[in-house]
């Protein structure tokens, strides 16, 4: 945990330093001047910070996954047994998806049932699975999960979601600061700075919550598309079997909440406000859509 906190802090410091350098290069200093709000400067400021932070995080995603989650990348030349099967399966799916550069394949030691794909581009991607997933699912189910993750890579979902996050970040920052400036002009001059800061902070929190809903909605759409892509790559039956296996494991986790079993960070039936923030659609709906597919 300590290592993860240190890496998180260092990463954010790197982002802050890098973006401040970028702003200096573009000559963006202050968007509030003696004449009032410079909205052009504010827009550039928000675009740099909104997209910059998102894309720097994306650029570091593969490295951070290895450091923070302890992902051990498998050497294809030295792999054997289960590791050999895992590499061959991922690379086979990658070729079927039309990728010309094979993704890195890794395993991390965790009892959770989880898998993910990350990386800044299709040519620099990483597909990783947990030890818990390999021990709790059969090979057909694992292949279904891997097909889903390879579909994410082939669809460019990492970049797509980064763009969505960048747009949301920029909108939140711009709107919060524009409104805060307008509000602060209606109070005494000696209180304006404090009011501006307070209103900006409150609006960024509220607007970020709305932004999280937008990002989650886009994420759910991409999950449906990755399911469909996974069905094309690995076969619909394997994709359905993978989701059914996840559903069974999730039921176990809900019966034993202290068992440290987590299933792809999803819930089978998110409801109410929780459903608005869910990055994955309900498993039942995902399974039903796949079963309704032709072929």
N, C-alpha and C positions, 0 to 999 in steps of 0.2 A: 504493500500500500504506500509506504514511504517513497519508494522508487517512482511509482506512478504520479504522486503529487509533485515530486521534484521535476519530472519530465513535463508535466502539465504546466507548471510555472515557467520553466525554461522555454517551452514552446510559445506561450503567450508573450513572454518577453521578446522572443525573436520576432513575432508578428508585430508587436508595437514598434520595435526599433526599425524593422524593414519598412513599415508603412510610413513612419515619420520621415525616413530617408526619401521615399517615393514622393511624399508631399513637398519636401524641400526641392526636389527636382522639378516638380510641376509648379513650384512657387505658390503653393497653397498654404497660407499662414493663418489669417483671421478672416472669418466670414461675417463677423460683426464689427463694423467700423463706426467712426464718428458720424457718418452720414446715415447709418442704419444697417439693415441686413443686406449683405451682398449674396443674393440667391444663387448666382452662378458659382461663386466660390463655395457656397454651402453644398451645392449639388456635386461639385467635383470632390469635396471633402467626403461626402457620404458615399459616393461611388467608390472612391479609393478604399475607404475603411470597410464598406459593406462587401464588395467583391474581393478586395485584397485579403481580408481575414479568411474568407471562405476558401479561396484558391490556394493560399499558403497552407491551410490545414489539409487540403486535398493533396498538395504536392508532398506533404510529409506523412500522409496517411499510411503508406506501406511500411515506412521505417518505424512509425509510432506503433503500429500493430505488432511489429516484432519486439520492440522494446517494452511496451506497456503490458501486452498480453503474453509475452514469452513465446511467441510463435517460432517454432523451429522449422526452417525451410529444408525440405528434402532435396538432397543432391540426386538428380536423376541418374547420374552415372554410377552411384554407389547404392541406390535403393534396392531393397529386396523385401520379399514377403508382402505384408499389408501395405507398407510404404510404396513398394513397386506398383501394386495394384492401384493405389490412390493416384500416383503420378500418371500412370498409363491411362486411367479413366479420365482425369481432368484434361490431359493433353489430347486424348481422343475426342472429347467433347469440344475442345477449343478448335481443333481442325475442322470438325463438322460445322462449327459456327462461323468458319471462315477467317479465324485469327491466324496471322502469319508468324507472330511471336508468341511462344508458349508462356503462359502465366507461371509465376512461382507457386509452388504447392507446399503448404505447411500444416503442422499439427501443433496444438498447444494443450498443455496438461490442465484439464478442468473437467469436473464431473457434469457440467451443464451440457445439454444437447444443443449444440450451436454450430453454425457455419457462417462464413461471411466472405464477401469479395470486396477488395479495396484496391486503391492505386490511382495515380493521376491520369492514366490513359489505358487503352486496350493493350498497348505494347509494354506497359509497366504495371501489370496487375498482379495481385496476390489472391489466391483462393486458400482459405484456411478452415480446418475443421477441428472440433474439440475431441479429446480422447473419449469424452462421454458419449458423443454422437456415434463414434466408431464402435463403442462397446454395446450400445443399446439398440442399434438398428442393423438390419441385415444389408447385404451388399446391394440389392436392388433398391432399397430405400435410400441408402447412402448415395447411390448413383442418381436417384431422383433429386436429392438435395443438391448434389454437385451440378446437375443440369440446370437447376434454378439459378445457382450462383454464376454459372458460365453465361447464362442468358443475361444476367445483370451486366457482365463485362461486355458481351457482344452488343448489347443495347446502349452502351455508354452511360449507364445510369449514374455512375459516380460523378461524371461531369455534369449531367443533366440536373441532378439534385443540388450540386454545388452552385450552378447558375440560378436555380430557384431560390436557394438560401441567400445568395448574393443580392438578388433583386429584393427579397423581403428585408434583408438587413438595411439596404440603402433606403428603402421606403420608410422603414421605421425611424431611422436616424433623421431623415429629412423632415418628415411630418412632425416628429416630436420637437425638433429644434425650431421649426418655423412657427408652430403654435406657441411654444414657450416664449419666443421672442415677442410675438404679438401680445401675449398676456402681460409680459413684464413691462411693456410700454405704458400700461395703465396703472402702474404703482409709482411710488416716490422713487426718485433717482437713486437714493442711497440703498434702496431695497431691491433694485432691479436684478443685480447679479445673483443674489440669493434666490429670488423668485424664479429667475430663468433656470437656474440649476435644479431647483426642486421640481418645477413643472416638467422639465426635460426628463428627469429621472422617473417620475411617475408615469409620464406618457410612454417612455421607452419600455417600461415594464408591462403596461397594459397592451401596447401595440405589439410587443414581442409575443405575448400570449396569443393574440390573434394571428400573428405571423406563424407561430408554431402550428396552428390549426391548418393554415394554408400549406405549409411544407408537409405536414402529415397527410393531407389529402392527396398531394402529388405523389407522395411515397406509396400510398395505397394503390394508386393507379399503376405505378411502375411495378409493384409486386404482382398484380394481376397479369401484366405483360410478361414479367419474368416467368410466371407459372406457365403461361402459354408457350413461351420460348423454350422452357425446360421440357415441356411435353414434346415439342418438335425435335429437340436434341436427343433426349434420353428415352422418349416414349411416354405416352400418356399414362399407361398403367403404372410405370415406375414413379412418375410424378405424383399421381394420386396416392400410391402406396406410401410415398415419403410423407405426404401431408397427413395421411391416416396414422402413420407411425408417430408423427409429432403430436397428433391429437391424443393418442394413448399415453404418451410420455407426459403431456401437459396434465392429463387427468391424474396421473400419479403424483405430479408436483403439487396439484391442488389438494390432494388428499393428505400429502405429507409436506406442508409448507416449509418445514425446517430441514428438508432433505438435501438442500443445495442443488436441486435439479431445476434447471431453467431450460425452456424450450424456445430457442431462436428469439428470445426477448419479446414473445408475442402472447396474446391472450386469445383463447378460443372464442369467447363471446364478450368483447368489450361493449359496455352499455353506457347510456347517458353521456355526460361530458367526457368520460374516459374514451368513448368511441371517437370523439373529435380529435383526440391527440394520438390515437393509435397509428403507428407507422405501417402496420400490417393489417390487412382485412381479416375478418373472422375466418377461421379455418373451415368451418362448414360451408361458407360462401365460396371459398377458393376451391374446395373439393367439388361442389356442385357445378361450378363453371367449367372445371376440367372434364367432368363426367358428361357435360352437355356438348363438349366439342365433338366435331365430326372426325371420324377416323381414329 
